[in-house]
Amino acid sequence: MKKSVFTLLLLTIFSVATHAQKFALIDMEYILENIPAYESANQQLEQASKQWQAEIEKAGQEAKNLYESYQATAKSMTEAQRTQKENEIVEKEKSLAELRRKYFGPEGELYKKREALIGPIQDQIYNAVKEIATQRGYAVVTDRASASSIIFASPDIDISNEVLARLGYSN
């Protein structure tokens, strides 16, 4: 009885081993570097970011000037005037914080613009990877750039160039 259970267990193990999963790797950074639309999108994001940052810096300088002006003239002001100036400074700093959040916050303009420009590119890559994985029977496709625990992987399982070819960017 023990021999038959042991034999059955061995057969199960060997049958599972013969149905091993197939894996593939992609290098998302490499793929994105070879897509011209991605570079263009990044340039647009950088331009917008610089413009918004300049606007924030200008507003920050205005708040700083307002505060310095207040400090220089605070001694000659009445209590009511000081309170009014302090409220102006606080409002200016609040509007500055709101401006930062509007442009660079979690759901700010930069995030929305990135989603609009880069989202479709990422969707195309995902769909190409999904098609290749389905056709070739891959159980898992891992991004080499984000998988920090991969020490070595055979170049034979890297399908990055195939993904680029599927997207129309042969390399």
Contacts in CASP RR format, 6 or more apart in sequence:
PFRMAT RR
TARGET T0000
AUTHOR 0000-0000-0000
METHOD contacts of the structure
MODEL  1
MKKSVFTLLLLTIFSVATHAQKFALIDMEYILENIPAYESANQQLEQASK
QWQAEIEKAGQEAKNLYESYQATAKSMTEAQRTQKENEIVEKEKSLAELR
RKYFGPEGELYKKREALIGPIQDQIYNAVKEIATQRGYAVVTDRASASSI
IFASPDIDISNEVLARLGYSN
21 139 0 8 1.000
21 140 0 8 1.000
22 136 0 8 1.000
22 137 0 8 1.000
22 138 0 8 1.000
22 139 0 8 1.000
23 138 0 8 1.000
23 139 0 8 1.000
23 140 0 8 1.000
23 141 0 8 1.000
23 142 0 8 1.000
23 157 0 8 1.000
24 132 0 8 1.000
24 133 0 8 1.000
24 136 0 8 1.000
24 138 0 8 1.000
24 140 0 8 1.000
24 141 0 8 1.000
24 142 0 8 1.000
24 157 0 8 1.000
24 158 0 8 1.000
24 159 0 8 1.000
25 141 0 8 1.000
25 142 0 8 1.000
25 143 0 8 1.000
25 144 0 8 1.000
25 147 0 8 1.000
25 150 0 8 1.000
25 153 0 8 1.000
25 157 0 8 1.000
25 158 0 8 1.000
25 159 0 8 1.000
25 160 0 8 1.000
26 129 0 8 1.000
26 141 0 8 1.000
26 142 0 8 1.000
26 143 0 8 1.000
26 144 0 8 1.000
26 158 0 8 1.000
26 159 0 8 1.000
26 160 0 8 1.000
26 163 0 8 1.000
27 143 0 8 1.000
27 144 0 8 1.000
27 145 0 8 1.000
27 158 0 8 1.000
27 160 0 8 1.000
28 125 0 8 1.000
28 143 0 8 1.000
28 144 0 8 1.000
28 145 0 8 1.000
28 146 0 8 1.000
29 145 0 8 1.000
30 145 0 8 1.000
30 160 0 8 1.000
31 125 0 8 1.000
31 160 0 8 1.000
31 163 0 8 1.000
31 164 0 8 1.000
32 38 0 8 1.000
32 121 0 8 1.000
32 125 0 8 1.000
33 39 0 8 1.000
34 164 0 8 1.000
34 169 0 8 1.000
34 171 0 8 1.000
35 121 0 8 1.000
35 164 0 8 1.000
35 167 0 8 1.000
35 169 0 8 1.000
36 169 0 8 1.000
37 121 0 8 1.000
38 118 0 8 1.000
38 121 0 8 1.000
41 117 0 8 1.000
41 118 0 8 1.000
41 121 0 8 1.000
42 118 0 8 1.000
44 113 0 8 1.000
44 117 0 8 1.000
45 110 0 8 1.000
45 113 0 8 1.000
45 114 0 8 1.000
45 117 0 8 1.000
45 118 0 8 1.000
48 109 0 8 1.000
48 110 0 8 1.000
48 113 0 8 1.000
49 104 0 8 1.000
49 110 0 8 1.000
52 103 0 8 1.000
52 104 0 8 1.000
52 109 0 8 1.000
52 110 0 8 1.000
55 99 0 8 1.000
55 103 0 8 1.000
56 96 0 8 1.000
56 99 0 8 1.000
56 100 0 8 1.000
56 103 0 8 1.000
59 92 0 8 1.000
59 95 0 8 1.000
59 96 0 8 1.000
59 99 0 8 1.000
60 92 0 8 1.000
60 96 0 8 1.000
62 92 0 8 1.000
63 89 0 8 1.000
63 92 0 8 1.000
63 93 0 8 1.000
63 96 0 8 1.000
66 85 0 8 1.000
66 88 0 8 1.000
66 89 0 8 1.000
66 92 0 8 1.000
67 89 0 8 1.000
70 82 0 8 1.000
70 85 0 8 1.000
70 86 0 8 1.000
70 89 0 8 1.000
74 82 0 8 1.000
74 85 0 8 1.000
77 85 0 8 1.000
101 108 0 8 1.000
102 108 0 8 1.000
102 109 0 8 1.000
103 109 0 8 1.000
103 110 0 8 1.000
104 110 0 8 1.000
105 111 0 8 1.000
124 167 0 8 1.000
125 163 0 8 1.000
125 167 0 8 1.000
128 163 0 8 1.000
128 166 0 8 1.000
128 167 0 8 1.000
129 141 0 8 1.000
129 159 0 8 1.000
129 163 0 8 1.000
131 166 0 8 1.000
132 138 0 8 1.000
132 141 0 8 1.000
132 159 0 8 1.000
132 162 0 8 1.000
132 163 0 8 1.000
132 166 0 8 1.000
133 141 0 8 1.000
141 159 0 8 1.000
142 150 0 8 1.000
144 150 0 8 1.000
144 153 0 8 1.000
144 158 0 8 1.000
161 170 0 8 1.000
161 171 0 8 1.000
164 170 0 8 1.000
164 171 0 8 1.000
165 171 0 8 1.000
END
